[in-house]
Structures are given as C-alpha cells and as structure tokens.
C-alpha cells in the first residue's frame, strides 16, 4: 500500500509541513518518496524579452532546488528512499502527468502554497490536483 508517494513542493511553509507528514507516512510504510517542484512558466508568459526570462529562470531554478533539498533532508534523516525532480510547466498539470507516468500511488501536499495574484486568478493547485488525480491525494492543513 502506497509504495510510491509524490510530495510536490513550492518551498512554502505549508508545503514543508505537508512534506513532514509525507515523510513520516513513507517511513511507516517503507515507501519511496518523489519530491517534485514545478516552476510555473505560465506566470511569466507576458515577459517581453528572452534575457529577462533567462535571468528569472536561474533564480527560480535555485529556489526550486532549495525546496527539494528541504524534502531530501527530511527523507534522509529517517532513511527513506528519495528522488528529486525539478520541472518547468503548469504545476497542477505536471503533478498529474508525473503521477500517471510514474505509477504514483499517493500524493501528499499542502492546502495552499505560495500566494499572489496568479493564485487568485488561476485557482488553487491543490484543488486542481484533487479534482484530476489518478490516485488518492492526502491534503495537509497548516
């Protein structure tokens, strides 16, 4: 039961709290964790020049790597197998795509991550994942 657990993260405190719970569950079930951070490229669709986007991409990559490292540290501290993935795309869509591709059996994520105008306009990533997931989704409240 739940041998392949996906923990999406955006580096927010809510995502970290969800990761803590996901790691505890993985430890109890002897499961493998996949940490996934999706850099939301849709938020930068209106940027006029490639140079600005390249500069932003570098910053976002570093932020994503830091978020994944937090989950990695949690997993390694309790000796849970862990694999990290950093992607560019639309977070909810990439989370679902990854879950399908990798045969994920459970997704553990927070109720809400980063906030801002895009979140208000586009809706919650968590809500979209819950509605379209091929597997159960454990939503952790902060």
N, C-alpha and C positions, 0 to 999 in steps of 0.2 A: 504494500500500500504506500503510495506516494514516494517512490524511489527517485523521482526526478522532479525537483522543486525549483521553480523560477522565482527569483526575487528581483523585480525591476526596481531601479533606484534612480533618483534625480539629485541625490545629495542633501535633500531636505531632512529636517529633524524627524518628520513623520515617516519618511522612507527608512531612516535609520532605525526607528522604533519597530517598524514592520520587519526589517531585516533581523533584528534581535530575536523576534518571535519566530521567524522563519528558520533561523539557525538552530534555535532550541528544538523546534519540531524535527528538523533534519537530523540532529544529533540523536534524538529519541528514536527515530525511525531508521537510522543508519542510511540516510538518503544522500544523494549528490545535489549540490546547490549550483544553480546557474545564476550569476549576477549579470543583469543586463541594464545598460544605460543607453538610452536613445537620445541623441542630440536632435532636438526638434527643429528641423530645417524649414518647416512651414512658417515659423515665426520670423524668418529672415527673407521671405520671398520678395519683399519690396526693396531690398538693399540694391542701390543702383550700380555699384561697381564691384568687380571681382576682387579688387585689392582689399576693400573693406571686409568682404566676406571671408577671405583667407585669413585676415587678422583675427576676426571673430572666431573662426573655426579653431584656430590654435588655442585660444582661451577656453572655448567650450570643450575641446578635447581634454585639456588639463583638468578642468572641473569634473568631467565625466570619469577620468582616471582616478581622481581623488575619491569620488563617490564609490567607485568599485573597490578601491583599496580598503575603505572602511568595512565593507561587507567581507572582503577577503580576510581581514584581520579578525573579525568575529568568527568566521568559519575555521580559520587555522588555530585559534585559541582553544577550540573544542575538538580539533582534529576531524572536521567534516570536509569531505571532498568538495572542491570548489573550482568553477571555471568562470572567468570574467569575459564579457563581450561588450564592446563599445560600437554602436552603430549610429548612422545618421538616417533620419527619416521622420515619420509621424509616430510619436510614442505609442499610442494605443494600437495602431496598425502593426507596428513592428513587434510589439509584445505578443500579439495574437499570432502573427506569422511565425515567430520563433517558437512559440508553444506548439504549434502544429508541426513544424519541421522537425523538432527535437523530441517529440512524444512526451512533452511535459505533462505530468500528472496532477500538479497543483501549482497555482500561482499565489504568492503571498505578497501583498502590497498594502500601502497605507491608504487612508481615506482621501487624502489630498496632499499634493506635493507643493511645488513652487506655485506662487500666486502671481496674479497680474492680469492685465487686460486680455491677453490671449486666452487665459483660462476662463475668464468670464464670457468671452465671445465664442469659444470653441467647446466649452463644457469640460467636464472632468475626465481625465484619462482613466481613472479608476472606474467610473461609471461605464465608459465605452468598453473597457476590458470585461467588466462583469457581464454586460449585455451580449458580448460576442465571443467569449472564451470557449474553446473546445474542451476545457477541463474545469474542475471546481476552482473558485477564487476565494481565498481567505483574506478578508479585508480587515486590517488592524486599525483601530481608532487610536488617536494620540490622546 
